[in-house]
Amino acid sequence: ADQLRIQAAAQPPLALPPATLYTLRQPNSAPMKTLALLLALLTAAPALAEPALVFSFITEKIEFGPGDLVEAEAGISHSEPFPAINFRMSAAKAAEFEAMSGRHIGDPMDILVCGRLISSPVIREPIRGGSGQINGQFTPDEAIKLAEKLRTGACAGV
């Protein structure tokens, strides 16, 4: 029997080892080719997952997943009468974000939550402290749901 090697992502939700060996009895049959493609897509899915939060410049970006945000809660914007999302980063991400924002003074920074562009503010100075607020014209329900997605890193259903 021929063998097919599929590289699986090392992240949950699939409990497959990083390299799983599948033995196919009829590897060239249409059902087996379909199965092989399906297995490849399923095991690659965690690696293709959209990060919960991305701050992006043209030349570099920083992605946040589970554990990178210590806190994310819906609140009210400091500058507009709209719901907003208040967040606090882990110490490691805060240092990385401060350095990156310092390299991009005067540049617009795209803020994406679960792949959705929220805003593109221009950076006026390095962003220090690791906490901030994401403003967009959210409904209260959208702000609550987006904050939950930021806390858990789960973007499904956005």
C-alpha positions as CSV (number, residue, x, y, z in Angstrom):
1,A,0.0,0.0,0.0
2,D,1.1,3.5,-0.7
3,Q,1.6,6.0,2.0
4,L,0.6,9.6,2.3
5,R,2.3,12.0,4.7
6,I,0.3,14.9,5.9
7,Q,1.9,17.7,8.0
8,A,-0.5,18.7,10.7
9,A,-0.4,22.0,12.5
10,A,0.9,21.7,16.1
11,Q,-2.1,23.5,17.5
12,P,-5.5,22.3,18.7
13,P,-8.3,21.5,17.9
14,L,-7.1,18.5,16.0
15,A,-5.2,16.0,18.2
16,L,-2.9,14.7,15.5
17,P,0.9,14.5,15.9
18,P,2.9,17.0,13.8
19,A,3.5,14.4,11.1
20,T,0.9,11.8,10.7
21,L,1.4,8.8,8.3
22,Y,-1.8,7.5,6.7
23,T,-1.8,4.3,4.7
24,L,-4.1,4.2,1.7
25,R,-5.0,0.9,0.1
26,Q,-6.0,2.4,-3.3
27,P,-4.3,5.8,-3.4
28,N,-5.2,6.6,-6.9
29,S,-9.0,6.0,-6.6
30,A,-11.2,9.1,-6.7
31,P,-12.5,8.5,-3.1
32,M,-9.0,8.1,-1.8
33,K,-7.8,11.3,-3.5
34,T,-10.8,13.1,-2.0
35,L,-10.0,11.7,1.4
36,A,-6.3,12.7,1.1
37,L,-7.3,16.3,0.1
38,L,-9.8,16.5,3.0
39,L,-7.2,15.2,5.5
40,A,-4.7,17.7,4.2
41,L,-7.2,20.6,4.6
42,L,-8.4,19.5,8.0
43,T,-4.9,19.2,9.5
44,A,-3.8,22.5,8.0
45,A,-6.9,24.3,9.3
46,P,-5.4,25.4,12.6
47,A,-2.4,27.0,10.9
48,L,-4.7,28.9,8.6
49,A,-6.8,30.3,11.4
50,E,-7.3,34.1,11.4
51,P,-5.5,35.8,14.3
52,A,-7.9,37.6,16.7
53,L,-6.2,41.0,16.6
54,V,-3.6,42.4,14.1
55,F,-1.9,45.7,14.1
56,S,-0.5,46.1,10.6
57,F,1.8,48.6,8.8
58,I,2.8,48.2,5.1
59,T,6.2,46.6,6.0
60,E,5.4,44.7,9.2
61,K,2.6,43.5,11.5
62,I,2.0,42.1,15.0
63,E,-0.6,39.3,15.5
64,F,-2.3,38.5,18.7
65,G,-3.8,35.1,19.6
66,P,-4.9,33.4,22.7
67,G,-2.9,34.6,25.8
68,D,-1.5,37.7,24.0
69,L,-4.2,39.9,25.4
70,V,-4.5,39.8,29.1
71,E,-7.8,41.7,29.1
72,A,-10.4,42.7,26.5
73,E,-13.7,44.2,27.5
74,A,-16.5,46.2,25.8
75,G,-16.8,49.8,27.0
76,I,-17.5,53.3,25.7
77,S,-15.1,55.2,23.5
78,H,-13.1,58.0,25.1
79,S,-13.5,60.2,22.0
80,E,-16.9,59.3,20.5
81,P,-20.4,58.3,21.8
82,F,-20.0,54.7,20.6
83,P,-19.2,51.3,22.1
84,A,-15.5,50.5,22.0
85,I,-13.1,47.6,23.1
86,N,-10.6,48.3,25.9
87,F,-7.7,45.9,25.9
88,R,-4.4,45.2,27.7
89,M,-1.6,43.2,26.2
90,S,0.8,40.7,27.8
91,A,4.2,42.3,28.8
92,A,6.0,40.6,25.9
93,K,3.5,41.8,23.3
94,A,3.4,45.3,24.9
95,A,7.2,45.6,24.4
96,E,7.0,44.3,20.8
97,F,4.1,46.7,20.0
98,E,5.9,49.7,21.5
99,A,9.0,49.0,19.4
100,M,7.0,48.5,16.3
101,S,4.8,51.6,16.7
102,G,8.0,53.6,17.4
103,R,9.4,52.6,14.0
104,H,6.3,53.9,12.3
105,I,5.7,57.4,13.5
106,G,3.6,59.2,10.9
107,D,2.4,56.0,9.3
108,P,-1.2,54.7,9.2
109,M,-1.7,51.5,11.2
110,D,-4.5,49.1,10.2
111,I,-6.3,47.6,13.1
112,L,-8.0,44.3,12.2
113,V,-10.2,42.3,14.5
114,C,-10.8,38.8,13.2
115,G,-9.9,39.9,9.7
116,R,-12.2,42.9,9.8
117,L,-10.6,46.3,9.3
118,I,-11.8,48.5,12.2
119,S,-9.7,51.6,11.7
120,S,-6.4,53.0,10.4
121,P,-5.1,55.7,12.8
122,V,-1.9,57.5,12.1
123,I,0.8,56.8,14.7
124,R,1.9,60.1,16.3
125,E,4.3,58.6,18.9
126,P,5.3,55.2,20.2
127,I,2.4,53.5,21.9
128,R,3.5,52.6,25.4
129,G,2.0,50.7,28.3
130,G,0.4,47.8,26.5
131,S,-3.2,49.0,26.8
132,G,-5.5,50.8,24.5
133,Q,-8.9,51.2,23.0
134,I,-10.2,50.1,19.7
135,N,-12.9,52.4,18.3
136,G,-15.2,51.7,15.5
137,Q,-18.9,52.3,15.0
138,F,-19.8,49.1,16.9
139,T,-23.2,48.3,18.2
140,P,-23.1,47.3,21.9
141,D,-23.6,43.7,20.9
142,E,-20.8,43.8,18.3
143,A,-18.4,45.3,20.9
144,I,-19.2,42.5,23.4
145,K,-18.8,39.8,20.8
146,L,-15.6,41.2,19.4
147,A,-14.1,41.6,22.9
148,E,-15.0,37.9,23.6
149,K,-13.3,36.9,20.4
150,L,-10.2,38.9,21.4
151,R,-10.1,37.2,24.8
152,T,-10.4,33.7,23.5
153,G,-8.6,34.2,20.1
154,A,-11.5,32.4,18.4
155,C,-12.7,34.2,15.3
156,A,-15.2,31.6,13.9
157,G,-18.6,33.1,13.2
158,V,-17.4,36.6,12.5
